[in-house]
Structure formats: C-alpha cells, structure tokens
C-alpha cells in the first residue's frame, strides 16, 4: 500500500473527481489551446480555460488562464509503510516554502497508486482517504 499526502480542504470531492489541474499562468490571448497542448505534451482535451481568481481564491476576476488536467490527484508520495508513520511523516512534511505542513495545515492522506510526475509533486490515482486533518 502506498500513502500520498495532499494539501486540501476538500478531500472527498478530490477523491470523487480524482483529477487535478495545473495552472500555466498563461492567459488565453497569449497562446492557442493547440500550442498549450504542445507545451504540456498532452492532448488538447486535457487543456481547459478557468478563471484564475476563482480557481485560486474563489474570487471572480475575469482573468482566464489555461490549466492542464492531470490524470489523478497532485500530491506527494510518503515513504512510510503504515498509516501511523504516514501521519507523523505528513505532520513534518516540507517540500518547499509553499507545500509544507507548517504553512498548510489542512491535509489528507490517501491510499493510491503513483501515475506520473507533475511540476509540484507527483500525480496519483486515489483509491481511499485514510486520514484527514
């Protein structure tokens, strides 16, 4: 069994959706969807336009930006071999100045399978939520 840490306040919705979106920061007027798919090395149907403000701050600001749909949830693979150790590992987790449990207190531990790398962690196919803080 592999444990994955995901910083989230919506673990149940995440599990149901089982997909994450990676923001490019590139507005629609700067690049075509075809060029975005080429840049991300994915299919065009995996690129969507979302309001950047709503996605990150739940504030509509009209700034449409390209996002890449990832085939699974974005998170971090834990090295622990049991849930008790995985919780301890997660409570002391530090990836960078953004993704760490000192600054992001809401997280869940999922059971799942590694599927791919992504710019901020890894992508995993989530099977269950085992712990939520």
C-alpha positions, -999 to +999 in steps of 0.1 A: +000+000+000+013+034-009+004+066+010+001+100-005-001+134+011-024+160-004-029+195+009-066+201+006-098+212+024-120+191+000-107+155+003-140+138-005-146+160-036-110+154-047-114+116-044-146+117-064-131+139-091-097+121-090-081+147-112-061+179-105-055+209-127-021+225-131-022+263-138+000+275-166-004+312-157-007+319-194-038+338-205-059+327-234-050+357-255-012+349-254-013+313-267-037+290-286-050+258-270-031+238-296+002+255-285-006+249-248-012+212-255+021+210-273+039+229-245+024+205-219+029+175-242-007+164-238-039+162-258-060+193-264-089+179-245-066+179-214-063+218-216-091+239-202-097+276-195-106+286-160-109+319-142-076+322-124-091+341-094-119+316-089-095+286-091-071+300-065-090+325-044-127+319-051-129+355-064-141+360-100-117+384-117-122+376-154-086+366-160-090+334-179-059+311-179-050+277-193-049+247-170-037+212-177-059+184-165-038+158-147-048+121-147-050+118-110-045+140-079-015+161-074+003+154-041+034+138-025+043+102-021+051+093+015+078+068+024+060+053+054+049+017+054+019+021+079-007+048+085+006+058+119+041+066+105+025+082+074+006+106+097+038+115+115+057+119+082+029+142+069+029+163+100+065+171+095+064+174+057+084+200+038+086+201+000+092+239-004+081+272+010+046+267-003+039+230+002+047+221+038+026+213+069+040+243+089+022+267+065-006+245+050-024+229+080-053+212+061-042+179+045-053+143+039-036+111+034-048+089+006-041+054-004-034+051-041-010+043-070+016+066-085+009+076-121+032+104-131+053+134-121+040+169-122+056+203-116+047+204-080+049+169-066+036+138-083+002+126-096-015+096-081-047+076-087-065+079-054-083+048-040-093+059-005-089+086+021-073+072+052-068+104+073-078+140+072-066+168+094 
